[in-house]
Amino acid sequence: MKLIYQLILFALLINICLGSSQQQRQNCKNQHNVTDNDLAALPATATVADIPKNIKCFLKCVLQPLLIAENRNYDTDKEQKFMRCKEKYENVEDWSGCDYETNIFLCLDWL
């Protein structure tokens, strides 16, 4: 249950930071066939390898606006942490699909 609360918190942060709507998050869920039960079933100690591809791609869908956002007014500390996490993983080449974004979630302790 801890994971679902963290995902809900993340969704709220996205909503606050980017003005994204609940409909956008629901579209990501629909697009990647993810349910609230799927998210709740993930262990709190999940690693990238533990997370099914459809959930990784849901996370990518939700996170994508942050990855491409420019000129946003983020909290400076959060922005710096986000950029450190992004830079930590952006040169890894052997990942496919949605592992990159999932690793950023894990780095930010959002999962």
N, C-alpha and C positions, 0 to 999 in steps of 0.2 A: 504493500500500500504506500510505502514511503516514496517509491518511484513515481506513482501516479500523481501524488501531491507535488512532487518536484516538477513533473511535466506540466501540471496545471499552473504552477507558479511561473514556469518558463513561458507558457502561453500567455499568461497575464502580463509578463514583462514585455513580450513581443507586442502585445496589444497596446500597452502604454507607450513603448518606445517608437513604434512604427505606425500606430493607429490601425493595425490590422484588425479585421473583424472576425467574429466567431465563424462567419461563413467561410472565410479564407482557410481557417484551421480545419473546418469540417470538409472543405474541398480537398485538402491534403489527406485527411483520413480516408475519404471516399476514393481518391485517386490511387491510394496505396493499400486499400483494403485493410485498414487498421481500425480496431474498435477500442473503446475504453477498457474492455476486458483484456485485450491483447497487451495494452500498456500496463495494466495492473498486474499482469502475470509475470512481468519481467522482474528478476531478482534485483534487490537493492545494490548488490555488488556486481552488477552486469559489466562485462567487458565488451568490446566491439565484436569479438567472436561469438558471444552469447546472444547477441541481438539479431533477430531474423531480418532478412534483407528488406522486407516490406516496411518494417518499423524504422530501419535505417533511412529508407527513402522518404518516409513520412517526416523524420527529423530533418532531413535535407530540405524538404519542401517548406517546412516551417522556418528553418534557419536561413534559407536562401536570401531573404531580404537583408539580413544582417551582413551577409558575406559580400553583397554587391552595393550596400548602402554607401553613399558619399555625402559629405557635408551635413551629417546628422548631429544633433546636440546630445551626445551620450554623456553619462556620468564618467568623468575622467578616469577614475580608478577602474571601473568596469570596462571602459573602452581599452585601456592599456592591457588588462588581463585578456580580453577578447583578442587583441592584436597579437599578444604573446602566444596564445593558443593557436591562432590561425597560422602564424609564422612557423610554429613548431612542426606543423604537419603539412604545410603546403608544398614541400619539395619531395614528399614521399611518393614514389611512382608506382609501386606494386599493388596499390589498392584499386579495387574496381567498385563500381556502383556508388554506394552512399557511405562508405567507411570514413571518408574525410570529415564530413559534417558530424558523424557520430563521435569521432574522436574529439572534435571541438566541444561537443556537449559534455563528454567525459572530462575533458581538461577543465572546463568551467564548473565542474561539479553540479551540473544541471540534471544529471541522471542519478 
